[in-house]
Amino acid sequence: MMKNITSKKKENSNIKSWTQIKDDVYGGKGSPRRDQLERDVEAFKIGVMIRQARESKNMTQADLAELISKKRSYISRVENDGSNMNLKTLFDIVEKGLGGKVNIAIEV
């Protein structure tokens, strides 16, 4: 039994947290590569939130695109990579297209 516990501890010592992996691969917080990763993740999350909101309203990408005078392919790109839009378009999608509100927080 003692050997099994020691073996498990040794196995677990090789397990890294997501933060440790990001530090190892992208550098520590504040490094240019890590900052870019964090921005990309936030942009991706925006795209996912837009898709979820659109689907909750039983709208197609074409429906949403028509409401904001964009092409369906543009909505697809936004949902798959939220970094493909400017703030005006974000407000148009959320407010005009989905009938919602945008809340933005800034950390300094």
C-alpha positions as CSV (number, residue, x, y, z in Angstrom):
1,M,0.0,0.0,0.0
2,M,2.8,2.4,0.9
3,K,4.6,1.8,-2.4
4,N,1.3,2.6,-4.3
5,I,0.9,5.9,-2.5
6,T,4.6,6.9,-3.2
7,S,4.1,5.9,-6.8
8,K,1.0,8.1,-7.1
9,K,2.8,11.1,-5.5
10,K,5.6,10.7,-8.0
11,E,3.1,10.6,-10.9
12,N,1.3,13.7,-9.6
13,S,4.5,15.7,-9.3
14,N,4.8,15.6,-13.1
15,I,1.3,17.1,-13.6
16,K,1.3,20.8,-14.4
17,S,-1.4,23.3,-14.0
18,W,-2.7,25.3,-17.0
19,T,-0.9,28.4,-15.6
20,Q,2.4,26.5,-15.4
21,I,2.0,25.3,-19.0
22,K,1.2,28.9,-20.1
23,D,4.3,30.2,-18.2
24,D,6.5,27.5,-19.8
25,V,5.2,27.8,-23.4
26,Y,4.2,31.5,-23.6
27,G,6.2,33.2,-20.9
28,G,5.2,34.8,-17.7
29,K,2.4,37.3,-17.3
30,G,3.4,40.6,-18.9
31,S,5.5,39.0,-21.6
32,P,4.5,39.9,-25.2
33,R,3.7,36.4,-26.2
34,R,1.7,35.7,-23.1
35,D,-0.2,39.0,-23.5
36,Q,-1.1,38.0,-27.1
37,L,-2.4,34.6,-25.9
38,E,-4.6,36.3,-23.3
39,R,-6.0,38.7,-25.9
40,D,-6.7,35.8,-28.3
41,V,-8.5,33.8,-25.6
42,E,-10.7,36.8,-24.8
43,A,-11.5,37.4,-28.5
44,F,-12.4,33.7,-28.8
45,K,-14.7,33.9,-25.8
46,I,-16.5,36.9,-27.3
47,G,-17.1,34.9,-30.4
48,V,-18.5,32.0,-28.4
49,M,-20.8,34.3,-26.4
50,I,-22.1,35.8,-29.7
51,R,-22.8,32.3,-31.0
52,Q,-24.6,31.2,-27.8
53,A,-26.7,34.4,-27.8
54,R,-27.7,34.0,-31.4
55,E,-28.6,30.3,-30.9
56,S,-30.6,31.1,-27.8
57,K,-32.7,33.4,-30.0
58,N,-33.1,30.6,-32.6
59,M,-31.4,32.8,-35.2
60,T,-29.2,31.6,-38.1
61,Q,-26.0,33.4,-39.0
62,A,-27.8,34.6,-42.1
63,D,-30.6,36.1,-39.9
64,L,-28.1,38.0,-37.7
65,A,-26.1,39.1,-40.7
66,E,-29.1,40.6,-42.4
67,L,-30.1,42.6,-39.3
68,I,-26.7,44.3,-39.2
69,S,-26.1,44.5,-43.0
70,K,-23.2,42.0,-43.1
71,K,-22.6,38.8,-44.9
72,R,-23.3,35.4,-43.2
73,S,-19.6,34.5,-43.7
74,Y,-18.6,37.5,-41.7
75,I,-20.8,36.4,-38.7
76,S,-19.2,32.9,-39.0
77,R,-15.7,34.5,-38.8
78,V,-16.7,36.6,-35.8
79,E,-18.1,33.5,-34.0
80,N,-15.0,31.5,-34.7
81,D,-12.5,34.3,-34.0
82,G,-13.9,37.3,-32.2
83,S,-10.9,39.4,-33.0
84,N,-12.2,39.9,-36.6
85,M,-14.4,42.9,-35.6
86,N,-14.2,46.4,-34.3
87,L,-16.2,47.9,-31.4
88,K,-18.9,49.4,-33.6
89,T,-19.6,46.0,-35.1
90,L,-19.7,44.4,-31.7
91,F,-22.3,46.9,-30.6
92,D,-24.2,46.4,-33.8
93,I,-24.2,42.6,-33.4
94,V,-25.2,42.6,-29.7
95,E,-27.6,45.6,-29.7
96,K,-29.2,45.8,-33.1
97,G,-28.9,42.1,-34.0
98,L,-29.4,40.3,-30.8
99,G,-31.3,43.0,-28.7
100,G,-28.8,42.9,-25.9
101,K,-26.3,45.2,-24.2
102,V,-22.5,45.2,-24.2
103,N,-20.7,45.6,-20.9
104,I,-17.0,46.3,-21.1
105,A,-14.6,46.3,-18.2
106,I,-11.1,47.8,-18.3
107,E,-8.4,46.8,-15.8
108,V,-5.3,48.9,-15.3
